Amino acid sequence: MNTNRLSLALILSAAALVWLALGAVRADAASNPSSWDWEWKNTDFSKHSVDLSEIFSGGPPKDGIPAIDDPEFRAISEIEDIGPNEPVIALQVNGEDKAYPLRVLMWHEIVNDSIGGIPVTVTYCPLCNSSIVFDRRLEGKVLDFGTTGKLRNSDLVMYDRQTESWWQQFLGEGIVGSMTGKSLKVLPSRLESFARFKKRAPAAKVLVPSSPHMRRYGENPYAGYDSRNTPYGFFKGDMPEGIGAMVRVVVVDGEAWSLPMLSAKGIIKTDGGIEISWQAGQNSALDSSNISAGRDVGNIIVRKQSGDKWQDIAHDITFAFVFHAFHPKGVIHQ
């Protein structure tokens, strides 16, 4: 991306954050499919699995929040600017370890990468606190993803550059365009503190910004977001009953467990043989304006025994309102 495009993206992103801070959505920011055609000439809007009126503009245009397509990494031993309790998306594939710090993903939301010989897309939606890693191979194609600038249920709507179909990040499902109804494979990953990851993967590589001074890496532009009673005004759905909208929950296979219960118990074992554990020592990325000063929300590990070994399984740590929006009949254990 050239300097002019990057500067424009920064301005648009800043404008979007002002909207978020106000917690309001103007009428012209709502879904208006007829106005999308000029920007999305290759998207087939005749195919969709959701009501298009549920999709809102978040402010920035297509690629206004730029995905990282040529990620740069440094050896973990060389990293000095990440706090020990700062959250990173930790990924291990075929013996290769990489960390994707939320201090970087906060400003880009998508990283198209390869690890252990597998092409992957690492995603983070700040408004949902949802960090999910996908295998970007599908039906003989390797897809590259970018940001649409749109939201549904406050969740990032991605698009693939091969067909310009739109994808729901929380579900990994195509919702608009020729890929409607298709699903991406979710890969197990952990959202954990940098210190914990460094201890268990001392030979790992860590994602670093290619232009460190172009964004306020390490800062949280959504300060205080996860202490609110309700999400920003982009969300128009129903709130869950019996639990605060912004309470974190751990989601596994369409079922959720509240973080307050998990932190009180330490370990929860499900009827399906899954073990979910909690240990202190990870900053919230959405609390303080400085991510390294965020309050402690703990580290989560979700795994299942296979023979005599424990294996990580795919999961997500999100807010109760997000889980309820996508799984309205789903159970939240408290």
C-alpha positions, 0 to 999 in steps of 0.5 A, a space after each residue: 500500500 502506498 503512502 497516500 492510500 495508507 494515510 487515507 486509511 488512517 484518516 478513515 479509521 480515525 473517523 470510524 473510531 469517533 463514531 464508535 466513541 459516540 456509540 451511534 449509527 447514522 441512518 446513512 450508515 445502515 444497510 443500503 445494498 443499492 449503494 454498494 454496487 459501485 464499490 463491489 462490482 464483482 460481488 454477486 448480491 443476488 446470493 446471500 444467506 442473511 438479510 442484507 439489512 442486518 449488515 451495517 457500514 462501520 465507517 471505513 470503506 473496502 480495505 479502509 482497515 488494511 489487512 496485512 498481506 506480507 507479514 514481517 516477523 522477528 525472533 521472539 528473543 529480539 522482541 522488547 516492546 511487548 509487555 509480558 502480559 500483553 495478549 497474542 494470538 499463539 499459533 502452532 502448525 506442523 511444529 512451527 510457532 508464531 505469535 500475532 500480537 493484538 497490539 498489531 491486529 487491533 489496527 489491521 484485523 486480518 493477517 494473510 500468512 503461511 505457517 508450517 506449510 499451511 496458508 492461514 488467515 489470522 483474524 481479530 475483531 475488536 468489537 467482539 474480542 473474537 480472535 479466530 484463525 482459518 485455513 484459507 484453502 477451500 475447494 482447490 483455491 487459496 483465498 486472501 482476505 480483506 476487510 469490507 468495512 461492514 459489520 453484522 452483529 458488531 462482528 467483522 465482515 471479511 471478503 475474499 479477493 478471489 471472488 469478492 464474496 463476504 464472510 462472517 468472521 465469527 462463523 467463518 461462513 460465506 454470507 454474501 456472493 458466490 461463496 455463500 454457504 461455504 465454511 472455512 476450517 478453523 484452526 486451534 489457537 490460543 489467546 495468551 500472554 506474551 510471557 507464557 507464549 515465550 516460555 513455551 515457544 522460545 524459538 517462535 517468530 513474532 509478527 511486527 509492524 512493517 511501518 512501526 510509526 504509521 499507527 499507534 501500535 500498543 494503544 487501544 483506540 476502544 479504551 473502556 469498551 469491555 467495561 461498558 454495560 452494552 456494546 457500541 450502537 452498531 449492535 441492534 440485536 437482542 441482549 442475552 438474559 441473565 448475564 451482562 452483555 459484555 461479560 466474556 465467554 469461552 465458546 466451543 462448538 456452539 456452547 459457551 462458559 462464562 469467564 467469571 465462573 471459569 476464573 472462580 473454578 480454575 478448571 471446568 471439564 465438560 460432559 464431552 471430555 473437554 477441559 477448559 482452564 483459566 490462569 491469571 496473567 493476561 491484559 485485556 486489550 480493550 480496557 486501558 488505552 495502553 494495552 500493557 496496562 489493561 486489567 487482568 482477564 486471564 489465560 484460557 486453554 481449551 483442550 481434549 485428550 486423545 489417547 495419552 496426549 492432550 490436544 488444543 481444540 478450536 475455540 473463541 473468547 468473545 462477549 456474551 452478546 456476540 454469542 447470543 446474537 449468533 447462537 440465540 438458542 445456545 447455552 451459556 453456562 454460568 
